[in-house]
Amino acid sequence: MAKVNPAAIIGNSKFNRFHLVLFLWSFMIILFDGYDLSVYGTVLPILMEEWSMTSVEAGTIGSYGLFGMMFGAIIFGIMADRIGRKKVIIINTILFSLFTLLCAFADGATTFAIYRFIAGLGLGGIMPNIAALVTDYAPRSMKVKLVSYTLVSFAVGGALAPTVGVLLINNFGWQSVFWVAGMPLLFVPFMMKQLPESTGYLISKGKKEQLFATLKKINAQLTFNKNDEVEQVQVTVTKVPVVGLFKQNRAVSTMAFWVAFFCALLMVYGLNTWLPKLMIQAGYGLNGSLSFLIALQGGAVLGILVLSPLCEKYGSKKVIIPSYIAGAIALALLGFGGNTLYIFILVAIAGAATTGSQVLIQAYVTSYYPSDMRSTAIGLASGVGRLGGMTGPILGGFLLTLTVPNFVNFMIFSVVGVVAAIALSLIADKYSASNILAADSKKSDAAKGKEVAASLE
């Protein structure tokens, strides 16, 4: 009989076929989560005209989906730590895919808003649980990088929606962009078979055989016996994960994460909802205005790819804070206009600093908290962030009714970016689970070294 340490096996593993399958499924799911990010902004100018909506009404409808996301992030984040992340991911995928598809058949603003709210429930739980699941199985040497590369699909999906809009709307109507959103329903049976369950859940439920089978996929050279004992290394153990977020000197950091999420999603959803409309008012046609939305998400993709390795090397905090400051500057300058190329560059920088940095914060949170409360931590942070996401579209619509100069609109979003950077500066990295585990590992290695040295004397 031997002791099996899943955390050590996973942490010391090398990227292989198991990780690739998990990555590809996670990438695809988050892609459609990101697709929803821009889908409303893509059709908003058309819907405002077709359903005779004011800017405030359109902004309010845009917030309904985010309202659902807020509840979904909290409910499914907590639920995942109880019934397993795999089950929650499957439920969420069905919810958001089905009801986003149904938006294509809405006969008016009220029905459309109801579908968006229900889809939002599913969308709210997707990213927190995908990020947590990938973190559970990522090798220690590439934990932040793998999560970031998975979540980069959020920005790719955000760029896909306006691209589909450019290609399909003129020929098939605004409904066509929502048809595409139903595609994940086709993949659910395969996801049920191939997605793994988190090790923490398998251990807590005593599913040792399933756990060993999963660990075998991670390292084919390992052999297990049914009598082997499972050893789980945790930084903390609590029956109430929410309470744990405020223990062991994590209270200030938890609140700082929440403020940062609120500000980040306010900017993300505010810009993605209203950027096409603002550009139409600036004199661009529908397709031209959608190209700026594509640039926003393209900048986010590049930002994630460039910044995530830097987060791995220097630490997330040291990279994300300057990113938000750069984004705030870009947004402030964007309000004063300029030639088209210059505007595209500023929009891309804003994308890297808003959607891009938000993805990096997700990875930051998953590495900050221990496994037993990881889904709860990111679920609650995302839930609070959705309040900011709800505020963004409403704020943008309200500002448009005031007919203030363009630079005022962008300056307000710029200030929000500065607040996010200040909040992140308050996070105490020395109390993060990853740093504590790394320190304990070094102590353990040092102790073993002393034992070996003593045995040789």
N, C-alpha and C positions, 0 to 999 in steps of 0.2 A: 504494500500500500504506500502510495506517495502523495505528497501535497502538490496540488496544481494551482498556480497563481495566474489566472487569466490576464490580469493587468500587465504582468511582466511579459507573458507570451506575446500579447498584442503589441506592447510598447517596443519590444525588441524585434518584431517581425519585419520582413521586407515586403515591399509592395508586390503583390502577385495577382493572380486571376480573381481571387475572392474580392480583393480591394477594388479591382477594375469593375467587376459586375456591380458592386455596391455604388461605386462612383458614377457609373453610367446611368443606373436607375435614378439615383439621387439628382444627377444633372438634369435628366429629362423632366422629373417632377418639378424641380425648382424653375426650370425653363418656362413652364406653363404658369407657375406662380408669378414670374416676372412678366409674362405675357399680359396677365391681368393688370399689372401696374400701369400699362400704357393704353390698354384697350378702350377705356372710357374716354381718355383724352383724345384718342384717335377719331372717335365718332362724335365727340361732343359738339363741334360746330354744326354738324348735320342735325343732331337731335334737338339742339336749341331752336333751330329753324323749323323742323318738322313738328315738334310738339309745343312750339311757342313758349319756350322757357326763358325766364330772366336769368341773369348771371347768378343771382343768389339762389334761385331754385335749382339751377344746374349744379352749383357747388354743393348744395345740400344733398342732392341725389348722389353726387360723387362720394359723399361722406358715409352714405348708408352701408356700402360695401365694407368700408373701413370700420364702421361701427360693429359690424359682424365679425370682422377680423380681430377686434379688440377682445370680444368675448371668446372667440375661437382660440386665440393665443393663450388666454388664461385657462380656459376650461380644458382644452386638449393638452396643454403643457402639463398641468397637474395630473390629468387622467393617464398620460403616457407613463408616468412614474409608477402608476398603479396597475394598468392592464397591459402595458408593453408598448413600445414605440411603433413596432411594425403594424399592429392592429389600428392604432390611431392614424398612421400615415395612410393606410388603405381607406379608412373611413373618410379622412379629409380629402383624398384624391377624388373619391366618388362624389362627395358633396360639391366641391368647387367646380369640377368638370361638368357635372350634370346641370347645375343651376346657371353657370355662365353660358352654357349652350342654350338653355331655355330663354336667356335674354334676347336671343335672335327672334323669338316668337312673341315677345312682349307687345301688347297692343296700345300701350301708353306708359306714361312716366311712373304711375303708381305700381303697376305690375312689374315694370323694369326694376324699380327700387327694391321691391320685395325679393325678387330673384337675386339681385346684387347682395342683399343682406345675407341671405342663406348661403350663397357662394362664399361670402366673406367669412362665415363661420369655419368653413373648411380651409380656406386660404390662411386664416390666422394660425392654424395649428401646423401647417405644413413646414415652413422654414425652421421653426424652433426644433421640431422633432427630427427633421432631416439633418440639421446641423449637429444635434446631439448624437444621433446614430452614427454619423460619419466620424465624429470625435471619438466615440466609443471604440471604433475599430481601426482608427488611423495609427500607423506606426509612430512612435515617439519623435522620430527624426523629421517627420513631415506633417505633424498634426495640424498646425495653423495653415500650412500651405494647401493641404488636401481639402480642408474645409473651405478655404477661400476659393480654390479652383472649382469646387462643387457649386458654391454659391455665385460664381461668376455667371452662371447660366441665368440667374435672376435678371442681370443686366442684358444678357443676350435675348432673353424673352421679351424684355422691355423694348428692345430695338425691333424685335420680330413683329409686334403688333402694328406699328405704323408702316412697316414694310409691307405687310399683308394688306393694310389699308390702301396703300398706293397701288398695289397690284390688282386688288379685287373690288374695291368699293365702286369705282366707276361702272363696272360691268355687272356686279351682282348685288350692289346695295350695301348699306352699313351692316346689315345682318351677317354678311359673310365673315366678318372678323370674329364673330361669336361662334360660328360653326366650327372654326378651327380649334377653338378652346375646348371642344368636347372630345378631342382625340385621345386624351389619357384614359378615357373609359375603356378603350380597346385593349389597353395594356394591363389592366387590373389583374386578370387571372395569372399573368406571368409574374407580376410583382408579388403576388401572394406566395408564389412558389420560390422565388429567388431572393427576396429581401430577407436578411437575417434579423433575428430579434436581439435586443441589447443583452449583453452579458449580465448586467446588474439585475435585470428582470428574470433571466433564466436562473440565476443563483438564488434570488429571493423566493422563487416558486419551486425550488428543488428540482428543476429540469436538467439534471446532471448529464443525462445521455445526449440531449440536444445541444447542451453547452460543449461537450467534448467533440461532438460532430462538427460544430462550427469552428472550434479551435484547431481541429484537424485540417480544415480547409485553409486556415491561416498559416499553419506550418505542417506540411504533410509528413515530416520526419518524426513528429511526436506520436507516441502511443499512450493510450489511456486504459485503465482498468476500472471496472464498475465500482470497485472498493476505494478508489482514489478519493482523497478529500480535497474539497475546493477551498482555496485560501483567497480571500478577497482583501486587498489593501485599500483602505479608505481613509481620507483625511478626517472625516467626521461621520457620525451615524445619528440620524434623527428620524423620528416617526412622522414629523411634520416638516417636510422640505421647505415650506415657506418660512418657517421660523429660523431654519438654518441659514437662510440668506443674510440674516442680521447677526449671526453669532461669529465668534472667533475673529473679531475686528473687521468684519465684512460690511457692517451697516452703512458706513459712509460711502464705500465703493458701490454698494447696491443702489443707493439713492442716486449716486453720480451716473451710473449706467442708465437708470430710468430717465433722468433729465436728458442725457445724451440721445437716448432712443427717441424721446418725445420730439426734440429739436430736429433730429435727423429725418424722421418720417414726415414731419411737417414740411420740410423742404422737398423731400422726394415726391410726395403726392401732390403738393401744391404746384410744383413745376411740371410734373408729368400730366396733370389735369389741365393746366391753363396755358402752357407754353404754345401749343398750336394756335389757340384763340388769340393770344397776344401777338403772335407773328402775323396772323391774318389781319389784325387791326393795324399792324405796322406796314401792311401793303403786300404781303406775300399771299399767293393762292393756297388752296388746301394742300396740294401735293408739296408745295414749297415749304409750308409751315410744318408738315409732317416730317420733312427732312431734318428739321432742327431737333425734333423729338428723337429721330434716329441718331443724330450726333450726340445728344445727351446720353443715350444709352451706350453708344460706341465709346464715348469717353469713360463711362463707368467700367466697361469691359477692360479697356486698356489700363485704367487705374488699378483695378483689382490684380491684373496680371503683373503689373510693375511693382505694386506696393506690397502684395502678400509675401513675396520672398524677403522683402525688407523687414516686414513684421516678424518673420521667422528669425531673422538675423539680429535685429536690434530691439525687438519687442514692439507689440502692437501700439502701446501708448505713445511711444516716441515717433511713430510714423503717422498715426491717424490724426493727432492734434495738428501738425503742420498741414496735413491735407485739408482739414476743415478751414484753416486760416486762408490757404490758397483759394479754396472754393468761395469763401466770403469775399475775397478781393475780386475774383472773377465775376461774381454776381453783381457786385457794386458797379463794376465797369460796364457790365452788360446793359445796364439801364441807360447809358449815355450813347448807345448805338455806335455805328461805324460801318466799314465796308463788310461785305458778306463773309469773306474769309476770316476776318478778325472776329466777327460774331460767332462763326462756327467754332473757332478755337476756344473762345470764352465759354461757349455752351458745353464743349467737350470737357473743359477743366471743371465746370460746375457739375457735370455728370460724374466725373471721377471723385469729386469731393462730397457728393450727396449719396447717390445710389451706390457708388463704389465703396465709399467709406462705411456706409451702413452695412454692407456685406462683411467688411473687415471687422466691424464691431461685433457682429454675430459670432464670428470665429473667436474673437477676443473673449466674449462671455463664456463660450463653451469650454475654453481652457482655464477660465478663472475659477469656476466652481467645481466641486467634486461630483463624481458620477451620480451619486444617489439623489442629487437635487439639480442636476444639470438641465433637464427638461423644464422643471419648475422655474429655474432661474431665467432661462431665455424666454420661456413662455410668458412670465410676468413682465419682463422687460419689454418684450414685443407688444404685450397688451397695453402697457402704459404708452409705448411708442405709437400705437394705433390712435390714441387720443390726439397725438400730434398730427398723425396722418389724416384724421377727420378734420382737424382744424385747418390744414393746408388748403384743401379745395374751397372750404367756406370762406377763409380769409381772402383767397384770391378772387372769389366771386364778389365779396364785399368791396374789395379795393377797386374792382372794375366798375362797380356802381358809383363810386365816388369820382370816377374819371380823373384820378390824380395822374401826374406825369409818369411815364414809364420808369424813370430812375427811382421813384419812390417805391414802386412795387418791388423792384429788385433789391433795393436797399434794405427793405424790411426782412426779406429772406436772407440777406447777407448778415444782418445782426443776429438772426437765429443761429447761423453757422458759428459765429463767434461764441455764443452761449454754449453750444455743444462742445467746442474746444475747451472752454473753461471747465465744464463739468468733467470731461475726461481727465483733466489735469489733477483732479481730486482723488482718482482711483489709486489705491495703495497696492502695487504689484507684489509687495513682499508677503501679502496675505493670500495670494492666489493659490489654488489647489495644485497647479502644475509646478509652481516654484517650491511649495512645501514638499511635494512628492520628490522633486529633484534633489532637494536638500537632504531628505531622509534617505534617498538612494545613495547619495555620496557618503553619508554617515555610515550606512550599512556596508558599503564597499570598504570604507576605511577600517571599520571594525573587523571585517573578514580579513583584511590585509594584516592587521595586528595579530589576529589569531594564527594566521599562517606563519608570520614571523616568529611568534612565540613558540610554535610547534617545531620550528627549525633550530631554535636555540638549545 
